């Protein structure tokens, strides 16, 4: 079965012939190679490009080991250009080549060459695009399948069943196409150990493998929970009986972020309009990998739903912060105290902002008031939304706060624009 990924193909097409390097980044096995060497190549051929004018280099292939040498690779590329017609260069896993920046900058000097590359490590790509290419590189971040992409494949089943499968096994394309739970379980566990973990340890020369794996367990267990480096250090001491420095923990987290496995979300003071760096939250790019790390034993529906909503919002192009709203709360003795309340997601895209609360259920008026308390204390005109697991009709209360069901939110990519 072919998986469309049309949104990403459209982005690549929109950036054709723009005199920049197109760099496709993302977690391993999310479909970068398939996007470039199958879907985009198909577009080129259907557009009339001859096969001889598409130069393909897959650096993970042992047969192409010599092309990991930058000089050999550049000579090979030049040897394939036989005329003045347009050529397209497709390179997979570019970070396997030393001095790849020089090679790509040299490709920019070839007038009839349009270059596209993939890579699985932000440390060698995203951060270097700014400095090495000086505005001549376009990054396209490919995420695992969104729930909508997943649901298109699972249209023969109910939403509830599809949702449970998605929040259990995630959206890595190959895993989605496997036939049964045992195969998915085995694939994700092996992938985590033999590809992700091994790659991160070797690439970053990490010696303390046990300590690193314990951090993975801590973050996997605490998705969507506030934490900081000092708290993680104390967890090592109290629960694992290890003494690990804050600097080492910070390095471990950076390695996980650079491999696109987790994403950090900062806290933002909505009223004070400033970031608060004391605590952060971490979410997994793919829930299947998170669950595989925990041997599919820890399922907290509230946290899984929150992580899935976060991924959906990122897929829709929002930048996200955790909202902090300070309120004055009256005590039984009549005195007031200042208290911090939280908004799960402050979503920004250009001039647009939306405040979103993920609430698994609102079984009582008291619970509903509690979930809306922070939203009711934000005095601006941006939309404020509570998303609940229950399949309900979208409604708006007297304060303008919208409550919508998870199904309506996540199955309609325009759900936030239609309210």
N, C-alpha and C positions, 0 to 999 in steps of 0.2 A: 504493500500500500504506500502511495506517495503522500507526503505531508507537505502542504502548500507553502507555508511561511510567506504568504503574499506581501504582507506589510514590509518585510525586510527586503524582498526582491524589489519592490517599488522604490525603496530608499536607495538601493544600489543603482537602479536604472536612473534615478533622478540625479545621481552624482557622476554619471558617465562623462568622460572627456572633459573633466573640470581641472585638469593639470594638477591633481593632488593624488596622493597615495590613499587608497581606500583600505582601511584596516578593520577587519572584523574580529572583535574580541568576545570572550565569553568563556564560561566554565567548560572544561573538557566534556566531550560527548553531548553537547547541547545542539549539535547539528551545524557547526560552522563549515566543515568540509562539504557536507551535503548541500548546504546553501550555495556555496561558491562553485563546486565542481559538478554539481548536478543541476540545480535549479537555475543559477545564473548562467552557466554554460549553455543550458537549453535555450534560455532567452537569447543569447548571442547567436546561436546557430539558427534559430527561428527568425532572427533579424537579418539573416543573410551573411553572417560572418563565417568564413571558411575555417575548417578545423585546423588547417596549417597556420592560421593567424591567431590561434589560441595557444599560448605557451603555458603548459601546466607543470608545476614542480611541487611534489609532495615530499617534504623533508622528513616526515616520520618514516617513510619507506626506506629500508636499509639499502635498497638498490641506488638510492639517491644520496648516499652518504657523502660522496665527493662534492656534491653541490652544497653541502653545509659550509664548505670553504668559500668565503665571500668572493675571492678572485675567480675561482672556478665557476661559480654561479653566474657572475656577471659576464664572463666569456661565453658561457652556454647561452645566456639570454641573447646576447648580441649575435651569436651564430645563427639563431633562429629567425632573425629579421632579415628577409631576403629582398624586400621591395619597400616602396614608400606608402603602401596602404596601411590602414589602422591595424595594430596588433593589440592583443590583450594578454597581460601576464597575470597568472593565478598562482600564488605561492601559499602552501599550507604549513602552519606551525613555524612561522618565520623566526621565532625566538631561538630555534635550534641552530641558527646560523650566527657565528661570531661576526661582529661589526656589520650587522644587517642594516643599520642606519645608513652607512656609506653606500651600500648596494642600492638601497631604495632611493637615496638622493641622486645617485647616478642614473637610475631609471627615469627620474623626473626630467633629465636632460635629453632624453630620446623623444623627439616630437611626436612620433607616431606610435607611442607605447602607452597604454592605459593600464595601470597597475593596481591589483587587488591582492591583499594578503590576509591570512588568519593568524591568530595567536591566542594562547591560553594563559598568559600571565601578564597582569596589568603592570607589574613592576618594570617589565622590559618594553611595555607598549604604551599604555595610556599615559604614564608619567613622562615618557620620552618623546611622545608626539609633540608636546608643547616646545621642548627644548631642541630636539634634533631636526624637526621638520619645519619649525618656525612658521606655522600657519599653513603648511602645505600637506597636512595629513588630515583626513576625515575618519573619525572613529565611528563604527557602527557596533553597538553592544548588543549581541544576540543572547537573549534569555532562553531558558527552557520553555517548553510549550506553555502558553497561558491556558487557563481553564477553558476558554472558548475554543482554542485550537484543539485541546484535548477532547472537548465535548463533541466537536464535529466528527471525530473518529468514533466516539461512543454514542452516537445518536440512537442506537438500537436499545439503549437502556434508559432507566429513569434518571432524573437529575440527582436524586438522593444517592443512588448507587454510584453514579459517575463521580459525585462529590467525594464520597467515601474512598473510592479508588484513587482519586487525584490527591487527596490529602494524606493518603497512605504511601503511594508509590511515586508521586511526583510527576514531572513532565519531561523527563529525558526521553527523546524520541524513540530510541530503540526499546527502552523499557515499556513504553506505552504500547508498542506493537507486539509484545510477548503475550502468549496465550493464557497463562494461568498464574495464580498467585505464587506458586512455588518457584516458577522460573523468574518472576519479577524479584522475589526475595533474594534468590541466589545471585542474580545479576547485579543488583545494587550493592550487596555485601562485598562481592568480589571486586566490583568497580571501585568501591570506596577504599578497600585495602590495597589492591594491586595497581591502581592507577592514581587516584587522588593522593592518598596518604604517602605512597612511595615517591611520587613525583615531588610533593611539597618537601619531604624530608631530604631528598637528594639535591634538589635544586637550591635549597637554602642552607645546605650543610648543617642540618640540625642534629646534634649529638644526643640530646636528651629525649629520645623517642617516647619513653614512658610518660615523662612530664608533659610532652606535647599532646599525646593522646588523652591524657587526663583533662587538659584544657578543652579538647574537642568534646569530651563527655559533658563537662560543665556547661559549655555554651549550648550544646544540643539539648540538654535538659532544661535550659533556662531561656528558650526563645521568647522574645517579647517581654522579658523581665529586666528591670533596671539593674545595672551593675557598673563597676568601675575597676580600674587596675588594682587598687588597694583591697577592694572586696574580694577580688579573685585571688590575690595573694593570701588573704586570710583563709579563704576556702581551701587552698592548697595545704595550709598548715593544720587546720582543724579537722578536715575530712579525709585528706590523703596522706597527711604526715610528711609533707615535702616542704622544703624551704626554697622557694623560687622567687627571684627578684622581680620587681615591677618592670624593669627594663626587659627582662627575658620574656615575661608575659606579653608585654607590648609587641615584642618582635614576633612571637608566635601568632598573635592576632593579625599583625600585618601580613604574615605569610598566608593565612587563611583568606584574608581580603584580596591579596594579590592573585590568588588562585580562583577568585570569584566565587568561593564557596559560601562566604557569609558577607553581609553588608551591615555597616554600622549606621545607626541613626542618632543624631544629636538632639539634645533638649533645647527648646526655644521658648523664651519668656515672651508670651504673646503680647502682654500689655507693655512690658519694658522694652520690647523689640530688641532683644539681645540673646546670644547663645549662652547656655549654662553648661560648662564643660565637666561638671563634677560627676555626672552619670550618663550612660548611654544604653541603648538597646541594640541587640544583634538579631538579625533575621537570616534564615537560610535561603539561598537562591533557589534551592530545590528541596521540597519537603521529603521526597523519597530518600535522598541522601541523608538527611537528618534522621529519619526514622531507621534507616539501615544502620547508622552508627550506634543507635540504641537497641539494635536487634529487634526492632518492631515491638518493643515492650512498653513504651511510654506514650500514650495517646491522650493528651488533654485537648478536647475539642475546642475549647475557648482559645488556646494558644495557636493551634493549627489553623483555625479560622482567621485569627489576626494575622498570622504570617502569610496566609494565602491572599488576604485582602491587600496586604502590603505589596506582594509580588504583582498583583493585578494593577495596582496604582502605578507602580514603577513601569509596568509594561505599557501603560497608557501615557507615559511620558512625564509624570509628575516627579518633582523633587520633594522629599518628605522629611519633616522634622517631627519630634514629639513635642506637643504643645504643653506648656506649663502656664497655668492661670492662678494667680494669687487672689484669694477671697478673704473677706472678713466674716468669720463665723461666730455667731453669738452662742455663748455657753449657758448652762442652766443657771449660773449665778448672775447672768445679765451682762457679763463682761465679753468683749470681743477678742478673738485671737486671729492672727493671720495664718492662713492655711493654703498649701499648694494643692491644686487639683490638676488632673492630667487630661489632655486630649490625645487620643491615640495617634492620629495622623493630621498634621498640618500640611496640606498638599498645595504646592505652588507650580504653576506653569505660565510663564510670562507674567501678565498682569492678573491672571486668574488665581484665586485662592479658595480652597474648600476645607472646612474642618470636618473630620470624620471620626466617629466613635464606633469601634467594633464591640458589639454587645451580643453575646451568644443568645441571651433570652431576657425578656422583661416580664417576669411572672407577676409583678405587683406594681402598684403606683409608687411605692417607696423605692423600688429598684429603678424604675424609669426616671424618677426625680434624681436619683443618685447618678445615673449615667449622663443625664442632661445638665447636671449642675455646672460643670466647667463651661459647657457651650452657652448656657444662659448668662454667664458672666463675661462673655466676649461681646463688646459693644461695637461691632462694625457691621457692614452690610453684606459680608461674604456668606455664602451658603453654609449651613450647619446640618450635618446628616448623621443619623444613627443607623447602622446596619445590623439587623438581627438575623439569626439563622432561620427563624420561622418564615414560611411563605405567606406574606401578608400583602394587602393592598397598600401602596405608598400613601402616606398621610402627612399632614403638616399641622403642628399645634399652634396655639395662639401666639407663641413667641417666634414663630417662623421656622422652628426646628423640624426637619423632615425625618421620618422614620420609614425605612424601606427594607424589604426582605432581601436576603443574600442572593436568592435566585435571580430576582429582577436586576440587582446590581451587577452580578458577575457574568450573566449570560448575554447582556446587552452592552456592547462597548460604548454606546452613547448614553448609558443610563444616567450619568451625572449631568449631561447636557440637556436632558429632557424634563427636568424638574424645576 
